[in-house]
Amino acid sequence: MALRILLADDHPVIRSTLRQIIEREPGTCVVAEAEDGVNAVELALRLSPDIVLMDTSMPSMNGIEATRQLVASRPKCRVIAISLHMDLHLVNEAFDAGASGYLLKDMAARELTSAIREVLAGRHAVSAKILEMFDGQFMQTLSSKASPIYSSGPIPMIALNRSWQ
């Protein structure tokens, strides 16, 4: 059975690029695309994707609130926040809302596919740039919530145990 992914971003070119990356991976399919948070929640509730790639800044309802609503209704659905913003407060908000990952939109394709694998394995993933910029603060903020497990792959990422949610 194919891994089902929903894309939620208000920019069509971002959705198209994400779709191309995802559909190159064997055993994955994009089940739908949403242009705002309200549509993302509606589609996710109707289609039950395995993963939602959720832009943090969208019209109608931002990705943080959409994540909160979606995870409350479908706890098995994993959300990976995607953003242009390298802001520790926003990263923490995403994880507090129930996101399983936070990636920057300037990520490499390999970082996206690695993050999806980490999240499917029940861990959390964060863009390497966020770790580089906020390493001490980020780890201090999450230290009471999870213990870090660094991936051994070529992409420097952090995967956090789901025990803190």
QUIRA-V136664 format. One record per backbone hydrogen bond with DSSP energy under -0.5 kcal/mol. CO is the residue of the C=O (numbers start at 1). NH is the residue of the N-H. E is the energy in kcal/mol with one decimal. If there is no record, write none. Layout:
# QUIRA-V136664
<<CO/NH/E> <CO/NH/E>>
This chain:
# QUIRA-V136664
<<3/5/-0.5> <3/29/-2.6> <4/50/-2.0> <4/51/-1.9> <5/31/-2.4> <5/32/-0.8> <6/53/-2.7> <7/34/-3.0> <8/55/-2.8> <10/12/-0.6> <11/14/-0.7> <11/15/-2.0> <12/16/-2.5> <13/17/-2.1> <14/18/-2.8> <15/19/-2.5> <16/20/-2.2> <17/21/-2.2> <18/22/-2.7> <19/23/-2.9> <20/24/-0.7> <21/24/-0.7> <22/25/-1.4> <25/28/-1.2> <27/3/-3.7> <29/5/-2.5> <29/31/-0.7> <32/7/-2.2> <34/9/-2.3> <36/40/-2.1> <37/41/-2.3> <38/42/-2.3> <39/43/-2.8> <40/44/-2.5> <41/45/-2.5> <42/46/-1.8> <43/47/-3.1> <44/48/-2.0> <50/78/-2.4> <51/6/-2.4> <52/54/-0.8> <52/80/-2.8> <53/8/-2.8> <53/55/-0.6> <54/82/-2.6> <56/58/-0.6> <56/63/-1.1> <56/64/-0.8> <59/37/-1.3> <59/61/-2.9> <61/37/-1.0> <62/66/-2.3> <63/67/-2.2> <64/68/-2.3> <65/69/-2.5> <66/70/-2.6> <67/71/-2.9> <68/72/-1.7> <69/73/-1.6> <70/74/-3.3> <74/77/-1.8> <78/52/-2.5> <79/81/-0.6> <79/100/-3.7> <79/101/-0.9> <80/54/-2.4> <81/103/-3.0> <82/56/-1.9> <83/105/-2.5> <84/86/-0.5> <85/87/-1.1> <87/91/-2.2> <88/92/-2.6> <89/93/-2.2> <90/94/-2.4> <91/95/-2.2> <92/96/-2.8> <93/97/-1.9> <94/98/-0.6> <94/99/-2.5> <95/98/-1.0> <100/125/-1.6> <101/81/-2.7> <102/127/-2.1> <103/83/-2.1> <104/107/-1.6> <108/112/-1.6> <109/113/-2.3> <110/114/-2.5> <111/115/-2.4> <112/116/-2.3> <113/117/-1.9> <114/118/-2.5> <115/119/-2.6> <116/120/-2.4> <117/121/-1.5> <118/123/-2.4> <119/122/-1.7> <122/162/-0.6> <125/102/-2.3> <126/158/-0.6> <127/130/-0.7> <127/131/-1.6> <128/132/-2.6> <129/133/-2.3> <130/134/-3.0> <131/135/-1.2> <134/138/-4.4> <135/139/-2.6> <136/140/-2.2> <137/141/-2.7> <138/142/-2.2> <139/143/-1.3> <142/145/-1.9> <142/146/-2.5> <147/161/-0.9> <149/159/-1.9> <154/156/-0.7> <155/157/-0.9> <157/151/-1.3> <158/126/-0.6> <159/149/-1.7> <160/124/-0.7> <161/164/-0.8> <162/165/-1.9>>
